[in-house]
Each structure stands twice: as structure tokens, then as C-alpha cells.
Amino acid sequence: MKNKLTTILILCVISFLSISAEKETPMVGGSIKLEGTFIADNEDKLTDLSIEIVNLHTNMLEDIQISKVKAKIDLKLGYKYMVYVKKDGYTTKKIMVDAREAKRGDYKFEFEMQLHKLEADASTNDFRPVCILRYNRLKQKFVYDSDYTSIAKKDLQQAVYSKR
């Protein structure tokens, strides 16, 4: 009788642990705030942008319209995101933000992004992300993968300028 009770108790604990592991919402509190400006090829600051944020964990889409020069985007920790920066007549740029490893707290990452003018028939929807932001445990802050970014940036510029 005692062995059966112990077995049932162990099975209940295993069931509880597997159910809680499947939970959709991460247990991390806090956010990362992306603050940035967008400039054109001729170095004029851009306004009236559309920013789409896709939570890659839940596939939820958030659409933000930016009419000011500076964009401020808040993302919850514990998820991975794809951020699309769009402006009519310019390249669409993708930024991947991996906020799964970050500890509790509020983080800030400032940036400046250049958007390239497009020809009317060109499309950049197939380009990979130009930047990947990750939490660095050693530095205890968000950093961008500089090696990846330099290669992606070069590929994007080659593709855009080769169509001109």
C-alpha cells in the first residue's frame, strides 16, 4: 500500500512538472527598450515609419506607427522577436531580438539605423535580419552580434546597390 501511494505521488509530481514546463508565458519579469533613430542614404533623419514586431514564441503581431524622429519600442523579456522597420520607398530591415536569456530587470539598447532608398520594382522582403541583439551574461547587458551584423549589412548593401 505504501509503495502504491509513493508511486502515485511521484507520478503526480512528474505530471505537474511537465504541465508547468509547457506554460506559454516565461517567468522572467522586465523588458528591453529599444531606442533609435532612422536615417536615409543622404543622412536625413526619417519619420513616418511602420514597425512590426512579431513575438516568435507566440506568433503575436504588434504594429506600431512612428511619426517622430526617435522610435521607442518596449519588448518583454523571455521571448525572441523579429522587428520589421518599414518605410515606403526604402528597404525593409529586420532586427532579431533574443530576450530569452536576460535576467529580471529593465534594459535599454540605443541604435541608429540607415535605410536605403529602393527602386520602384525592387523588394527586400527576402533579406535576413541585419542585426541580432542578444543578452550577454558576462557583460550583463544586451549586445549585438557584430560579426553577423557586418556580414548582413554588406550583403544588403550589395543587393540594394546592384539593382541601381
VENFENPE-V943347 format. One line per field, one symbol per residue. burial: b if it has 24 or more other ideal C-beta (glycine too) atoms within 12 Angstrom, else e. Layout:
burial = ???
This chain:
burial = eeeeeeeeeeeeeeeeeeeeeeeeeeeeeebbbbebbbbeeeeeebeebbbbbbbeeeeeeeeeebeeeebebbbbbbbbbbbbbbbeebbbbbbbbbbbbbeeeebebebebbbbebeeeeebeebebbbbbbbeeeeeebbbeeeebeebbeebeebbeeee
